[in-house]
Amino acid sequence: MKYYTSLIILVLFFSACKSSIKPESLYGKWNYTRIKSNITRPDSITAARLKVGSPYIEFTQKDSLFIYWSGGRISRGIFTTDGDSIVYKEDIDYGTRVFPFIVTELTDKKIVFYTKGAEGSEVTAVKQ
């Protein structure tokens, strides 16, 4: 009985430990496949709009982050990682703003992340 209790505690301990995101696992271009809005509408960006806009996010080895839509860059800045989050310091006209992208899934080919707040959204992207 002691063995099973120890085994259960060990399994629970390791399942609670989530590995931190490494910047090198993000480097490259990630094409958006789904954007789900935090507001009451179930999906504010349709598949057709995604296809036309061809949005993507790009992480570079100099820890820069760029977001593109319809062939144009709509956001740029630098990023760091902190546990399960990508901390984005975005360059804007009047300075910078900092906010996290909370990552819920990351593989070699797929990332799912979201931003909090009323205007936030959840993004699914695949690596090119």
N, C-alpha and C positions, 0 to 999 in steps of 0.2 A: 504494500500500500504506500509506503514511504517513497518507493521508486516512482510510482505513478504521479504522486503529488509533486515531486521534484521535477519530473519530466514536464508536467503541465505548467509549472511556474517558469521553467526554462523556455518553453515554446511561447508563452505569453510575453516574456521579456524580449525575446528576439523579434516577435511580430510587432511589438510596440516601437522597436528601434527602426527608424526610417533613415536611410542613407541620405546624406546631403547631396544636393545637385552640384556637379562639377562644371565649371564654365566650358571645359573642352567637350562636354557631352552636348552642348548647345550650338557650337560653332557650325555655321552653314545657313542655308536658305530653307525656310519652312513655309510651305504653301498652305493657306487657310482652306479647310474643307467644311468648316461649320462655325458659325458664330451665333450663340444663343444669348439673347438680351436678358438682363436682370429685371427688366420691367415686366408688366403683366402679360404682354404679348408673348406667345410661346417661342417665336423665332422672328426677330426683326430683320434679319438678313436672309433672304431666300437663296436657294441654291443657284437660281438664275443670276441673281445679282453678284454672287460670289464668282460665278464663271466669267461674267463680263468684267468685273473689277479686278480679278486675279490678284487678290491681296496676299501679301506674305510678310513675314518677319525675318530679318537676317541678323545673326549674331556673328561678329568678327573676332579674330584672335587678339585684337587690340581692345577687347571688351566694349566695343561699340555696338549699338543696337539701332537698327533702321526698320521702319514699317513703311510698306509701299501699298498703293491702291491705284488701279488704272494706270500703271506705268510711272506714277509719280511718287516721290517720297513725301509721306504725310507726317512723319515723326522721326526724330533722331535724338540720340543721347548715348549715355554709357550705362553699363549694367554691372552688378555684382550678384553673387548668390549668397543666400543666407538660409540654411536648412532646406525647406521645400519651397522657397520663394526666389524669384528673380527680382531684385530691387533695381528699378529703372529710374534713372535720373534723366528726365527728358528736358532737352533744350527747347525753350519757348521764347517768344518775342520779348517778354519782360523778365527773363531770367531762367530759372529752372524749377521743375516740380519733381518730387520724388514719390513714387508709389510702387507697391509690390504687385507682381504677377504671381499668384499662388498656384503652384504646379500640383496637379492631382494625378497626372500620369506622364511618364517620360520613358520612352524606349529609344532604340537606335533610329527608328523610323517615324515615331509619333509623339506628339506632345499635346497635352490638354492643360490649359491654365485659365485662371479667371481673375477678374478684378472685382473689388467690392464696391458697394455703393449703388445708388439709384441708377447711375449711368453705366455701371459696370456690365461686363459680359463674360461669357465663357467661350474660349476659342479652342478649336481642335485644328491641328495642323500636321502635315506630313512632310518629312524631310525630302528635299529634292536630291 
